[in-house]
Amino acid sequence: MSSDHAAVPAAKLDRLVSRWQAIQGELNSRVEQQRFVELSKEFAELNPVVETINELRRIQRDLESTQALAHGKDPDLAELAHMELPDLQVRLAALEGELKIHLLPKDAADEKSAIIEVRAGTGGDEAALFAADLFRMYVRYADLHGWKTEIISESENALGGYKEVVASITGKGVFAKLKFESGVHRVQRVPATEASGRIHTSAATVAVLPEAEEVDLVIRPEDLRIDTMRAGGAGGQHVNKTESAVRIVHVPTGLMVVSQEKSQHQNRRLAMQVLRSRLYELERQRTADVRASLRKDQVGSGDRSQRIRTYSFPQGRVTDHRINLTLHKLPQVLEGAALEELIDALSADHQASLLAQVDGSA
């Protein structure tokens, strides 16, 4: 057994396989519906882990028998065995790495849908236009994944940019993909309104929250102040002018949410959706703060004080400053297609950081 694999004790792997077998047995018996759903979810999570463990152990057995042949008395078999050993060692190392990733602590919010909030930062009208570009990028990315996007509230400027836009993106694993987008995004380009051709730098902030379900936290009705009002403001030509807008204030925290895009009933539902997600994120942040001393990496925490990415139009490039990755694919990123490369690289970096922490504490 390699030294890398020593970080995952055999006894722990045995427990995982035994648990997987026990669940399989229980699923094959008659269990009530709720229990069946819970077991099926756990079984689905364990299945790839157990498959990796079984493959790992098969390769270990092959490696041991091949090493025995390599040191055996038959010179022809020994030569063949020596030729096979490097491939088996590479495969074993890859499986050990794969297993460690499977066993990393899971973010309970990863499988959830998300609320995304994009706001214009410094840069006036140009920042609002950039915020609209970013939002369209996320909508296109969502479309490519078959996710559903629904605008909850929006505030446009006269040029069609967004001072602010809040939307829900619904689908499996949305938060896992988009959580690294939280932060300050910066753009360098010549604005359409700039006659002299000078390059301007503007910014927009993005916040991605896991969409909380009612089971995730309890909101007491007496803690809410709900008002209806006439929809209006910038972009008012797009909204209903009746008393349909809804404002909900969560009194204990002072959090306020406004929705003015739909009917009063839908606005109430959407505003509660956003409020629930913001309260859930506050609770997640409190929990994360308690664990912060044990964690070095805060990628994806939503800290907006940090500039995370620059979109340079003159150079046709996008640079993510957290991982020093530059893609010369600006149009493809803004179309949503090449955004996956940035997200995958950020996810891999985050995994590597978690692995380093696990190895360091082993």
N, C-alpha and C positions, 0 to 999 in steps of 0.2 A: 504494500500500500504506500502511496506517495505521501510526502510530508504535507503537501497542500491539503490532501483529503483528511489528514488528522484533525483538522479544524471541525469536521463533522463526525462526531463519534458514531461508531457502528451501532451502539445501543439506541441512539436517537433515530437512526434510519430504521432499525428493527421496529421501534414503536410506531413510526409512521406507516410502515407496511402492515403491521398488525391492526392499526386503526382503520386503514383502507379496507382490509379483509373483513373487519367487524361490521363496517358500514354496509359493505356489499351484502353480507349475510342478512342484516336487518332490513335492507331494501327489498330483498327477496322474500321476506316474511310479510305478514299483513300488518301494516302500521297506519295510523291515522294520517289524514291528508297533510296537516300542518307539520307533523314530524317527518313525513315523506319529503316535503319541500325542503326542510332544513338539512336532512341527510343528503338529498340530491345535490344541494349546493356545496356541502362539504366534500362529497365524493368527487364532484367536478373539479374542485380546487386541488384535491389530493392526487387525482389521476395522473397528471403530467409529472408530479413529483415521484410517484411510485414507478412510473415508466422509466424515468431517468435513473432511479436507484437500481432497478432490475438490469438496465443496460450497463450501468457502471459496474455492477458486480459480475456481469457476464464478461466484460472486457478485462476486469481484474483477474478472473479465472484464466482467460486466454493468455494474459500477460505472464502469469505465474507458470503455466505449462510451457509457454514459448521460452521463457528464461531457463527453465529446466532443460529443454532441448538444446538451447544455445550453449549450455555447459555440459552437455552429454558427450558420450564417447563416439557417436556417429558423426564424422566430419561433414558429410553432405547435409544431414539434418541440422547440424549446428550452424552451417553457413546460411541455410534458408531461414532459420530462426533469427539469426543476427540481422538479416535483411528485413524481417517482419517487425522486430522490436520497436524501431522508431515510430512507425505508424500507430502501433498499439499505444505507445506512451503519449503521443500527441492526442489520440482519441480519448484516452483516459483523462488527461489534463483538461480537455474541452468539456467532458462530462462532469468533472469535479466543479469547474466554473459554472456550468449550467445548473448544477444541483445547488450550489451556494446562492445563486440568484433566485431559484425557486423558494429557498428557505429564508430569504430576506423578509423582515417585517413588512406586512402589507399596509398600505394606506387605506383605511376603511372607506374613504370617500372616492377612491379611484374609479370604481364601477359606476359612479353616479353621473347624472346629467349635470349641466352647469349653467350658472348665470354669468353672463359676460357684460362688463361695463367698460365702455370706451369713452374717454373724456379728452377734449382738447386741452393742451397745456399752454406753454408759452409760444407765442407766434401768431396770435390773432386769427384772422380769417384763414390763413395758410395752415395753422394748426388744426382748425376745424375741418378743412378739406383733407388733411392727412388722417384725422380721426375717422373720417368717412371711408378713406382708402383701407385703413386697418380693419374696420368693421366688415367691409365687403370681402376682404381677404378671409376673415373667419367664416363668413356666410358661405363662400365658395368652398372652403376647406370642409365645412360641415356637409355641404351638398355631396362632395366627393366620397364622404363616409356614410352617406345615407341618413344623416341626422336631420332633425327638424329644427328650424330656427323660427322663433316668434318674438317680435319686438314688443317690449313691455312699456317703454317710454322713450321718447326721442325729443331732442331740442335742436332744430336746424338753424343755420345762419342763412343770410340772404343768398349765398353762393351755392347752397346745397350741401354744405359741410355739416358736420355734427359738433355742436358744443358738447353734447352728451347723448349717448344712446345706451340703453340697457335692454338686453334680450336674453331669452332662455334658449339653450341649445340642448335638445333632448335626444338621447340615444345611449347605448351601452358603452361605458368607458370614456365618455366625453371628458370628464375632469382629469383623468389620467393623462390624456393627450394635451389638454390645453392649460394645465395648471402652471406650466413653466412660462406662459405668456404674460403673467402678472408683472407689472413694472413699468418703467418709463421707456417709451420707444421714441427715437429721434430721427428726423428726416432732414436731409440736405438736398435742396433742389431750387431751381428758379421758379418762383411762384407764377401762376398764370397772370396775376395782377401786376407783376414787376416789369416795367417798361425797359429798364436799363440792363436787364439780363443778369443781375447780381444773384448769387446763390444765397439763399436764406436757410437758417437752421430753425426748425420748429420741433415741438414735442407733443406727444399725447400719452396719457396714462391708460393702462389696461388693468382691470381687476377681474380675476376669474374665481368664482365661488362655487363650491359643490352645491348642487341643488338639494336642499334638505327636504325630507319627507316628514309627514306628520308624526311618524313613529320615532324620528330622530330626536325631537325635543318637544316639550309641552309648552305652549304659549297660553297663559291664562287670559280669558276674555277681559277680565277687569284690568289687565295691564295695557289694554289697547285703547287708543282714542281714534275713532274713525270718522272722517269728515268727507262729505261729497261737495264738489265745487264745479264751476264752469271750466271746461277745458280751454286752454288758450296758450299764449306765449309764442315764442318763435316756432315756426312750423305750424302755426295755428290753422293754416288753410287745410291741413291734412287731418284735423281732429274734429270730433263731434262737439258742437257748441252748446249742447244741453248740459244739465247738471249731472254729467256722467263721470267726470274725473273723480278719483278716489285718493284720499291721503290718509295713510295709517301711521300713527305715532306709537312706538313702543315706549311707554312712559318710564319704566325702570332704567332703560339704557339711553333714551333720547333719540333712538334711531327713527328716521322718518323716511317713508317710501311714498312716491306718488306714481299713479298709473293713469294715463289719459288717452289711451289708444283705442279702447273698445267700448262696449256697453258698460253700464255701471256694475252689473253682475260680474262680467269678465274682468273689469279693472280691479274689483275687490279681490278676485281670485289671484290675479297676476301680482298685485301688490303684496298679498300675503305670501305668495311664492318667494318674492324677493326678500321680504322681511325675514321669513323663516331661514332662508339661506344665509343672510347676513348674521343672524343670531347664531346659527350653527357654526359659521366661520369664526365668530368671536369666541365661541366655546372651544373650537379646534385650536385657535391661537393661544388661548389660556393653557390648554393642555400641552401645546408645543413649547410654550415658554417654560413650563415646569421641566420639560425634558431638554431644554436648550443647552444646558451645561454638558449634556452627554452627546450633543450633536455639533459638529463643526459646520456642516453644510446646510445652508438655509435657502438653497435654490428652490424656487417655487413657493416661497412663503408669502409672496404678494407684497413684499416690501417695495414701496414705490419710490423710496429715496434714491434708489440705484438705477442708473441708466443701463438698461439691459441690452439694447440693440440699436444699431444705426442703419438707416436705409439711405444710401448715397446714390442719387439719380445721376450725377455727372459721371460717376465711375461704374454705374450699373451693378453695384454690389450691395450685399446685406452682410453686416458683421454682428455676430452675437458676442458681446464682450465677456460674458460669464465663462465661455469655453474657448474664446479666441478663434472662433470659426467664421470664415468669410466665404460666402457663396457669390460667384459672379453670375447670378441668376435673378436679378431684381424683379423683372416682369413675371417670371414663373412663380416667385415667392408670393407676390401680390395677387396672382391668380389663384393662390391656394395650393397649387400642385407641388411646388418645391418646398413649401412650408414644412412638409413631412420630414425632409432631410434635417432641418434645424431641430424639430421636435424629437426625432429619433436620437440625434447626437446629444441633446440635453438629457434625455432619459437614460442613455448609456452612461453619461458622465455622473448622473445622480446615482445610478446603480453601482458604479465603480467606487464612488465615495462611501456608500453604505457598506460595500464589501470590505473596503479598507478599514472602516470602523469595526466591523465584525471580526476581521482578522487581527486587528490591533488589540481587541479585548479578549481574544481567545486564549 
